[in-house]
Amino acid sequence: MVDELELLKKDWQRQEAGLPKLTKADIYPMLLKKSSSIVKWIFLISMAEFAFWIFMAFGLKFDSDSISNVESALGNTEIISTIIHFSALIFFMVWFYKNYKKITSTDSSRVLMKNILNTRKTVKYYIWFNVIFLVVGSTMAFVMVAAKSPDTIATDNPLLAALAFLAIMGLFIGGLLLFYRLIYGILLRRLKANYEELKKLEV
């Protein structure tokens, strides 16, 4: 009796042989279109994130003695940090847009591979900047409030206050990294897959 699996393999091979073979010239435009679409989404998401932080900074206002004490303790530091943050976000948005334009105007697979790598690096720099800025900015704010307006902190135990701050900081960083992993991580993995396909074309 003839093995059914072997029959299936032979039938599949006959069907595959009848299909048109895709050439490098056929595959490259598809990879270019997919890559440019991914980088466009990265740019659009960064714009949405920028709008979110603007809303958080200027759209939400709470009237309370604690908030007033915190703002008084921070003074101009809050304004300076906000300017630095938004300036950096604008810088990265422009960088993302330039990456998008470079990829859409690419006519070489090697150049496309280089642009994909540059885009992946830019996103990683962006993520690390936001995480480091959150840690440094929040730590400075906590220290300044604790020094200038200790009554704002809800406990008289400095160690307990520091532990509570670290726990809250850990939650924020974890949430931020999870967001970036879900959103940017998916897009970066797709870019990496395109890069691997381009490498095969260059072999």
Backbone bond lengths (Angstrom), bond angles and torsions (degrees), N, CA, C in turn:
res aa  C-N    CA-C-N  psi(-1)  N-CA   C-N-CA  omega(-1)  CA-C   N-CA-C  phi
1 M - - - 1.469 - - 1.535 109.34 -
2 V 1.287 115.79 134.03 1.469 120.39 -179.05 1.529 109.84 -74.56
3 D 1.314 116.58 135.18 1.465 121.74 179.31 1.528 109.71 -62.30
4 E 1.357 116.53 125.84 1.472 120.67 -178.67 1.514 111.49 -64.96
5 L 1.344 116.09 -34.24 1.470 119.34 179.94 1.522 110.77 -63.91
6 E 1.327 116.96 -41.06 1.463 120.45 178.84 1.528 111.08 -64.96
7 L 1.333 115.83 -37.67 1.470 119.46 177.37 1.528 110.57 -62.91
8 L 1.342 115.46 -42.35 1.464 119.55 178.99 1.518 110.86 -63.46
9 K 1.331 117.09 -41.63 1.468 120.71 179.25 1.518 111.40 -61.43
10 K 1.345 115.86 -45.47 1.464 120.09 -179.19 1.525 110.97 -64.64
11 D 1.351 115.75 -39.14 1.466 119.44 179.28 1.524 110.27 -65.72
12 W 1.349 116.08 -41.00 1.467 120.45 179.38 1.527 110.93 -64.56
13 Q 1.335 116.18 -39.85 1.461 120.17 179.80 1.522 111.59 -65.86
14 R 1.357 115.90 -37.93 1.467 119.21 177.47 1.528 110.27 -64.64
15 Q 1.356 116.33 -41.08 1.466 119.33 179.55 1.530 110.47 -65.68
16 E 1.346 115.50 -40.94 1.469 119.24 -179.12 1.519 111.15 -64.81
17 A 1.342 115.07 -36.72 1.457 119.35 -179.28 1.516 111.89 -64.74
18 G 1.343 115.57 -27.34 1.458 118.90 -178.98 1.508 113.51 -82.54
19 L 1.336 117.16 -9.84 1.454 120.22 -179.46 1.524 110.53 -82.91
20 P 1.328 117.55 148.03 1.469 120.16 178.38 1.527 110.59 -68.86
21 K 1.322 117.76 138.34 1.451 122.86 179.57 1.524 109.91 -83.06
22 L 1.326 114.98 128.45 1.460 119.30 178.71 1.520 109.58 -79.44
23 T 1.303 116.41 133.28 1.455 122.01 178.32 1.526 110.49 -96.23
24 K 1.328 115.76 173.19 1.455 121.01 177.01 1.527 110.86 -59.37
25 A 1.314 115.71 -37.71 1.471 120.18 179.55 1.521 111.70 -66.31
26 D 1.349 116.99 -26.45 1.462 120.37 178.75 1.528 111.54 -81.06
27 I 1.345 115.89 -39.50 1.467 120.88 -173.88 1.523 111.92 -77.17
28 Y 1.340 117.23 -39.06 1.467 120.48 -174.88 1.534 113.77 -56.25
29 P 1.347 120.33 -47.94 1.477 119.44 179.14 1.525 112.78 -59.76
30 M 1.343 117.35 -34.51 1.459 120.19 178.97 1.528 110.88 -67.25
31 L 1.336 116.46 -43.63 1.460 120.43 178.31 1.527 111.39 -66.43
32 L 1.330 116.49 -36.49 1.464 120.91 177.53 1.523 110.30 -63.57
33 K 1.327 116.42 -44.78 1.463 120.58 -179.97 1.521 111.29 -64.01
34 K 1.338 116.64 -43.59 1.464 120.80 179.57 1.525 110.85 -64.18
35 S 1.325 116.94 -42.94 1.467 120.87 -178.08 1.524 111.40 -66.85
36 S 1.328 116.77 -43.22 1.468 119.64 179.80 1.523 110.66 -64.82
37 S 1.340 117.00 -35.87 1.470 120.64 178.10 1.528 110.77 -65.26
38 I 1.336 116.89 -41.31 1.467 120.98 179.59 1.523 110.77 -64.17
39 V 1.337 117.10 -45.66 1.467 120.92 -178.98 1.533 110.38 -66.82
40 K 1.327 116.43 -33.47 1.463 119.64 175.79 1.523 110.26 -62.65
41 W 1.336 117.31 -41.19 1.462 121.42 178.21 1.525 111.17 -65.16
42 I 1.319 117.10 -37.90 1.464 120.17 176.72 1.523 110.15 -60.54
43 F 1.321 116.20 -43.35 1.467 120.85 178.41 1.524 111.25 -63.25
44 L 1.331 117.20 -45.45 1.467 120.97 -178.73 1.531 111.78 -65.24
45 I 1.324 116.70 -38.87 1.469 119.95 179.17 1.527 110.48 -66.86
46 S 1.328 116.78 -38.19 1.468 119.31 177.62 1.524 110.59 -64.24
47 M 1.343 117.57 -35.08 1.464 120.79 176.68 1.527 110.57 -66.37
48 A 1.328 116.33 -41.82 1.465 120.39 178.76 1.531 110.34 -64.22
49 E 1.317 116.37 -38.55 1.467 120.50 178.28 1.523 110.75 -66.55
50 F 1.316 116.43 -38.86 1.465 120.81 177.11 1.530 110.28 -61.38
51 A 1.334 116.56 -44.54 1.464 121.17 178.39 1.526 110.82 -62.10
52 F 1.332 116.49 -38.01 1.467 120.98 178.86 1.521 111.11 -62.22
53 W 1.344 116.72 -45.44 1.457 119.70 -178.32 1.529 111.77 -69.07
54 I 1.331 116.88 -31.50 1.470 119.62 174.61 1.528 109.82 -64.04
55 F 1.323 115.51 -43.75 1.469 119.91 178.63 1.526 110.83 -62.18
56 M 1.338 116.71 -42.57 1.459 120.54 -179.63 1.528 111.34 -65.16
57 A 1.327 116.48 -35.37 1.461 120.37 -176.40 1.529 112.76 -79.71
58 F 1.338 116.27 -38.62 1.468 119.39 -172.89 1.532 114.10 -118.70
59 G 1.320 116.86 -21.51 1.467 119.57 -177.16 1.501 113.86 -84.13
60 L 1.341 117.03 -32.89 1.457 121.23 -179.26 1.523 109.81 -97.87
61 K 1.303 115.98 118.64 1.459 121.25 178.08 1.527 108.91 -129.56
62 F 1.335 115.35 126.44 1.463 120.62 179.53 1.523 108.64 -115.56
63 D 1.310 115.40 131.27 1.467 120.86 178.43 1.524 109.37 -99.35
64 S 1.325 115.82 106.69 1.463 120.53 176.99 1.510 108.33 -158.77
65 D 1.325 115.75 158.63 1.466 120.06 -179.53 1.524 110.87 -64.50
66 S 1.333 116.86 -36.58 1.462 120.53 -178.66 1.524 110.93 -64.06
67 I 1.344 116.03 -44.58 1.464 119.86 178.90 1.521 110.77 -63.47
68 S 1.321 116.28 -41.30 1.469 120.24 178.93 1.518 111.06 -63.68
69 N 1.344 117.06 -39.67 1.470 120.56 178.93 1.526 111.22 -65.35
70 V 1.337 115.79 -39.91 1.463 120.05 179.17 1.524 110.14 -64.77
71 E 1.328 117.34 -46.17 1.458 121.14 179.83 1.524 111.45 -62.72
72 S 1.335 115.44 -37.08 1.461 119.71 179.08 1.527 110.66 -68.39
73 A 1.320 116.21 -38.58 1.467 120.55 -179.60 1.531 111.10 -68.46
74 L 1.311 116.54 -37.43 1.471 120.28 -178.20 1.520 111.87 -76.40
75 G 1.326 116.99 -35.78 1.458 120.53 178.66 1.528 112.45 61.01
76 N 1.327 115.16 -133.49 1.468 120.26 -179.17 1.524 113.35 -72.86
77 T 1.318 116.52 -14.38 1.467 119.98 -179.36 1.526 110.95 -60.35
78 E 1.321 116.49 -37.81 1.462 120.25 179.28 1.530 110.90 -64.06
79 I 1.321 116.46 -42.42 1.467 120.71 179.81 1.520 110.35 -65.13
80 I 1.342 115.76 -44.67 1.467 120.24 -179.20 1.524 110.96 -62.56
81 S 1.333 116.85 -44.68 1.465 119.97 -179.24 1.526 111.27 -65.14
82 T 1.335 116.61 -36.33 1.469 120.16 178.07 1.526 110.82 -64.86
83 I 1.334 116.32 -42.74 1.470 120.65 178.39 1.531 110.31 -62.53
84 I 1.332 116.76 -44.45 1.472 120.77 179.32 1.523 110.24 -61.43
85 H 1.324 116.17 -45.29 1.471 120.94 -178.02 1.522 111.59 -61.17
86 F 1.315 116.82 -51.09 1.462 120.54 -177.86 1.525 111.93 -67.89
87 S 1.321 116.59 -35.32 1.468 119.64 176.86 1.525 110.38 -63.02
88 A 1.323 115.84 -42.27 1.465 120.29 178.95 1.527 110.86 -65.52
89 L 1.333 117.21 -41.26 1.472 120.41 179.19 1.528 110.77 -62.66
90 I 1.326 116.67 -41.64 1.468 120.55 177.88 1.527 109.83 -64.00
91 F 1.319 116.43 -42.19 1.469 121.18 178.61 1.531 110.75 -58.28
92 F 1.333 116.88 -45.86 1.460 120.03 -179.52 1.528 111.44 -69.08
93 M 1.327 117.87 -35.97 1.463 119.65 177.53 1.528 110.78 -62.17
94 V 1.336 116.05 -43.05 1.466 120.13 177.29 1.524 109.82 -62.60
95 W 1.319 116.69 -40.25 1.462 122.12 178.73 1.529 110.78 -62.65
96 F 1.329 116.38 -43.98 1.467 120.53 177.61 1.532 110.89 -62.47
97 Y 1.316 115.50 -41.27 1.467 119.27 -179.88 1.525 110.78 -64.52
98 K 1.329 116.59 -41.29 1.468 120.17 178.69 1.527 110.57 -63.82
99 N 1.329 116.75 -39.06 1.467 120.25 176.55 1.522 110.83 -61.61
100 Y 1.326 115.07 -40.73 1.466 119.92 179.41 1.527 110.84 -63.16
101 K 1.329 116.68 -45.30 1.467 120.23 -179.48 1.531 111.44 -65.61
102 K 1.333 116.63 -37.44 1.462 119.88 178.88 1.525 111.02 -63.51
103 I 1.330 115.67 -42.24 1.464 119.02 -177.84 1.525 111.30 -69.63
104 T 1.324 117.20 -40.40 1.468 119.43 -178.53 1.523 112.21 -67.20
105 S 1.329 116.82 -23.98 1.472 119.69 -178.41 1.529 112.45 -101.55
106 T 1.313 117.30 10.54 1.463 121.47 -178.40 1.519 110.83 -78.78
107 D 1.327 116.15 136.97 1.469 120.13 177.57 1.525 111.67 -124.82
108 S 1.331 116.90 15.37 1.456 121.90 179.82 1.522 109.30 -134.20
109 S 1.316 116.96 135.80 1.458 120.40 -179.52 1.529 111.11 -64.90
110 R 1.329 117.58 -36.09 1.461 120.56 178.45 1.529 111.38 -65.52
111 V 1.319 116.12 -42.07 1.465 120.12 177.74 1.531 110.24 -66.65
112 L 1.322 116.89 -38.75 1.463 120.73 177.73 1.529 110.40 -62.20
113 M 1.329 116.54 -42.33 1.460 120.31 177.32 1.530 110.87 -60.05
114 K 1.322 115.66 -43.18 1.468 120.18 178.97 1.525 110.95 -63.24
115 N 1.329 116.93 -42.48 1.461 120.62 -179.75 1.525 112.15 -67.37
116 I 1.322 116.42 -34.70 1.467 120.03 176.49 1.528 110.34 -64.10
117 L 1.328 116.25 -44.64 1.465 120.13 177.90 1.525 111.21 -61.96
118 N 1.330 116.79 -41.49 1.465 120.69 178.72 1.525 111.54 -63.85
119 T 1.331 116.62 -39.39 1.460 120.64 178.83 1.522 110.82 -64.59
120 R 1.325 116.69 -43.83 1.465 120.98 178.30 1.533 110.98 -60.71
121 K 1.332 116.64 -40.73 1.458 120.68 177.89 1.529 110.89 -64.67
122 T 1.332 116.31 -41.91 1.466 120.48 -179.71 1.525 111.10 -60.50
123 V 1.325 116.76 -44.13 1.465 120.76 179.84 1.529 110.35 -63.24
124 K 1.324 117.04 -41.19 1.465 120.45 179.45 1.524 110.85 -65.42
125 Y 1.334 116.77 -40.84 1.475 119.96 175.82 1.525 110.17 -60.69
126 Y 1.321 116.16 -41.87 1.467 121.78 -179.23 1.528 110.69 -61.77
127 I 1.321 116.21 -45.15 1.466 120.59 -179.26 1.525 110.66 -63.95
128 W 1.336 116.37 -46.62 1.458 119.74 -178.86 1.524 111.81 -65.63
129 F 1.329 117.24 -36.27 1.464 119.29 176.99 1.523 110.24 -60.18
130 N 1.330 117.01 -48.43 1.464 120.27 -177.36 1.525 112.05 -63.09
131 V 1.319 116.65 -40.16 1.469 119.88 179.47 1.529 110.49 -66.78
132 I 1.332 117.35 -47.34 1.463 121.13 -179.27 1.524 110.83 -64.91
133 F 1.339 116.70 -40.79 1.459 120.48 179.46 1.534 110.32 -62.91
134 L 1.337 116.31 -40.49 1.464 120.26 178.90 1.521 110.94 -63.38
135 V 1.327 117.13 -44.39 1.468 120.74 -178.63 1.524 111.23 -66.24
136 V 1.329 116.57 -50.02 1.463 120.67 -177.05 1.533 111.03 -66.18
137 G 1.349 115.73 -47.15 1.463 119.27 -178.30 1.515 112.76 -63.01
138 S 1.320 117.33 -44.29 1.464 121.02 -179.36 1.525 111.42 -67.23
139 T 1.327 116.31 -39.17 1.472 119.68 179.14 1.523 110.69 -64.86
140 M 1.328 116.74 -43.92 1.464 120.05 177.93 1.526 110.88 -61.95
141 A 1.332 116.78 -42.04 1.466 120.77 -179.76 1.521 110.70 -63.33
142 F 1.323 116.91 -43.20 1.476 120.52 -179.77 1.522 110.94 -62.44
143 V 1.342 116.29 -45.26 1.465 120.40 -179.06 1.524 110.71 -63.81
144 M 1.318 117.60 -42.39 1.465 121.21 -178.56 1.520 111.33 -67.00
145 V 1.329 117.04 -41.74 1.466 120.27 179.27 1.524 110.09 -66.93
146 A 1.331 116.88 -41.91 1.460 120.80 179.85 1.524 111.43 -63.14
147 A 1.339 116.88 -33.88 1.463 121.34 -177.94 1.531 112.21 -81.00
148 K 1.337 116.53 -42.19 1.463 120.33 -173.43 1.522 113.90 -95.04
149 S 1.307 117.38 -26.90 1.463 120.12 -178.08 1.524 110.11 -141.54
150 P 1.343 116.69 66.63 1.467 120.55 -176.05 1.529 113.49 -62.19
151 D 1.337 117.26 -25.12 1.466 119.74 179.66 1.527 112.18 -64.84
152 T 1.340 116.61 -21.17 1.460 120.49 -179.66 1.531 111.05 -68.26
153 I 1.340 115.51 -31.63 1.462 119.84 178.87 1.522 108.80 -73.99
154 A 1.316 115.97 133.13 1.464 120.73 -169.21 1.523 114.60 -75.31
155 T 1.310 119.46 -1.77 1.460 121.38 -178.84 1.516 110.56 -132.81
156 D 1.336 115.22 150.63 1.466 120.24 177.78 1.523 111.44 -87.23
157 N 1.307 116.92 -5.44 1.463 121.39 -178.69 1.527 109.46 -94.17
158 P 1.343 118.80 107.79 1.476 121.09 -178.02 1.529 112.86 -59.36
159 L 1.346 116.15 -37.96 1.467 119.52 -179.43 1.518 111.11 -65.03
160 L 1.340 115.73 -42.96 1.463 119.93 178.84 1.521 110.91 -64.58
161 A 1.336 116.77 -39.57 1.463 121.14 178.67 1.531 110.23 -64.01
162 A 1.340 116.69 -42.09 1.462 120.84 179.65 1.529 110.78 -64.92
163 L 1.327 117.44 -41.04 1.465 121.20 179.20 1.526 111.06 -65.52
164 A 1.345 115.81 -40.25 1.467 119.66 177.85 1.522 110.56 -63.95
165 F 1.337 115.50 -40.62 1.471 120.01 177.95 1.524 110.85 -61.87
166 L 1.339 117.14 -45.38 1.469 121.12 -179.84 1.529 111.32 -63.02
167 A 1.346 116.10 -37.96 1.467 119.70 179.61 1.528 110.61 -65.64
168 I 1.337 116.08 -44.91 1.466 120.38 179.31 1.534 110.19 -65.44
169 M 1.334 115.52 -41.01 1.461 120.23 178.34 1.529 110.95 -61.24
170 G 1.335 115.50 -41.85 1.454 119.78 178.49 1.516 112.14 -61.85
171 L 1.323 116.58 -39.40 1.468 120.56 178.27 1.525 111.06 -65.22
172 F 1.329 116.47 -43.56 1.463 120.09 -179.81 1.526 111.39 -64.41
173 I 1.326 116.35 -45.36 1.470 120.11 -179.84 1.522 110.12 -64.53
174 G 1.349 116.37 -42.53 1.456 119.85 178.23 1.519 111.96 -61.01
175 G 1.338 116.10 -42.89 1.463 120.11 178.39 1.521 112.29 -64.66
176 L 1.344 115.53 -40.79 1.464 119.98 179.85 1.531 110.96 -65.58
177 L 1.332 116.51 -44.31 1.463 120.16 179.60 1.532 111.08 -66.16
178 L 1.327 116.65 -36.37 1.467 119.83 177.80 1.524 110.33 -65.17
179 F 1.335 116.34 -41.76 1.468 120.83 177.62 1.528 110.45 -60.76
180 Y 1.334 116.03 -48.31 1.463 119.58 -179.52 1.525 111.67 -64.71
181 R 1.334 116.60 -36.97 1.468 119.77 179.68 1.523 110.79 -65.72
182 L 1.334 116.05 -40.67 1.464 119.97 -178.82 1.528 111.60 -71.19
183 I 1.325 116.55 -42.27 1.466 120.35 -174.85 1.528 111.40 -86.44
184 Y 1.311 116.52 -66.89 1.458 120.07 -176.58 1.528 111.69 -71.31
185 G 1.348 116.90 -31.77 1.462 120.08 -179.38 1.514 112.12 -59.82
186 I 1.331 116.36 -43.47 1.465 120.49 179.34 1.528 110.39 -62.56
187 L 1.322 116.45 -45.02 1.467 120.68 -178.79 1.527 111.31 -66.14
188 L 1.337 117.00 -38.87 1.463 120.05 179.74 1.527 111.36 -68.12
189 R 1.328 116.89 -36.65 1.471 119.33 177.69 1.525 110.64 -65.28
190 R 1.327 116.90 -37.15 1.464 119.76 177.52 1.526 111.01 -67.88
191 L 1.324 115.89 -38.22 1.466 118.66 176.11 1.528 110.95 -64.17
192 K 1.328 115.79 -39.64 1.462 119.53 178.93 1.529 110.97 -63.56
193 A 1.347 115.84 -39.53 1.466 119.73 178.11 1.527 110.42 -62.46
194 N 1.334 116.97 -40.82 1.466 120.58 177.01 1.527 110.74 -63.59
195 Y 1.328 115.56 -39.70 1.462 120.47 178.96 1.531 110.45 -61.59
196 E 1.322 116.28 -43.07 1.473 120.02 179.73 1.528 110.86 -64.30
197 E 1.327 116.67 -38.21 1.464 119.67 177.65 1.526 111.04 -64.47
198 L 1.330 115.65 -39.47 1.466 119.61 178.61 1.525 111.15 -65.92
199 K 1.321 116.61 -35.85 1.464 120.16 177.42 1.525 110.68 -61.85
200 K 1.328 115.91 -38.30 1.464 119.45 178.43 1.528 111.13 -64.79
201 L 1.334 115.90 -35.53 1.463 119.44 179.56 1.524 111.70 -67.09
202 E 1.342 115.31 -29.71 1.458 119.93 -177.06 1.517 112.88 -81.60
203 V 1.352 116.33 -13.61 1.474 119.87 -179.46 1.524 110.76 -70.25
